[in-house]
């Protein structure tokens, strides 16, 4: 079955510079700087990226950062906990908007 | 074509993976000739018998292997070490502790070299029938190199088998009690962390820092140095790569990460490796492929001179492992 997502397309990511080279160069340079060792370690940044990849549900990012997390020395338990963090924030973001529902309902209800 | 046939054909790549440049061609494309330097290290594989069947083992070592160095070959190895002064002698296996002549080898080789290394899986060394071995090793100032892939029990045992993690931690504590790996001690306890799958190792510096902190915090364990090595696609690990559909992507990953800076420090440039039955190789990995030193099967008893600067080294596509990323020392 054909699909919009092909794993090998991840390798074409850099081709996105072709339509707008200056913007592409700026993006990839920024991207590289973000993941360099800083106040956070590369391992910690990779775990954050994995969690965000699940929040934005990007198959390319999930593939890339699963491998990257393992290559940075994380284990599956740590990676699972990171995904739970993303899940809690996603779920919590829905639930906390329930306060708006309660405010509006409260205002217009007897 | 089998791997043993493929390794003898310089035109094909060992793994028959499309788009994989042969290692020889890759070196030629970089204008590099890989030759030997002065030989300073003797590596002795005392047998493929092991109490564990680790999934990443490049030699398929395990409890049912019967290939083990006998007393005659061990004596020939000792004679070689007497004739040539090696800076380092490195005893490996299998589990070298399971060779019945290991205590004799350790006692006789220790005075013949500056550094005698024993590679241990941390479980065979502490077996019931090994009484006195730890004390013998400490007494002879033997450097230990011990496998510990991960500080996560599940991840570690996925590679090394069930019921290996807790015994390994107990052995590390025992070694620390003998003075191994303690700050300021000259008894060196070095750890090796291999990735637990078809991916590259993390940065050695970062893994060492993390292991040092976590082993100290959780178990009050210390060690001297930690090394990370990529898994070599040979033996049992190769079988797993094939059956899990990871072979092509893994070998291409190793090749893509080829780093010419690793070539200067490659162990095959300064090492002679002897198999359990006394034959000579450029490294322990080449034993898995029967890729003999100098291109011909030669026994330790026939060796008149050590290989020297400029001599050729037998290579194949598994060599991409030692040249990937930060390399393999």
Interface residues (C-beta under 8 A of the other chain):
Chain A: X41 X42 X43 X67 X70 X71 X72 X73 X75 X76 X77 X78
Chain B: X150 X152 X154 X155 X195 X196 X197 X199 X200 X201 X202 X203 X206 X207 X210
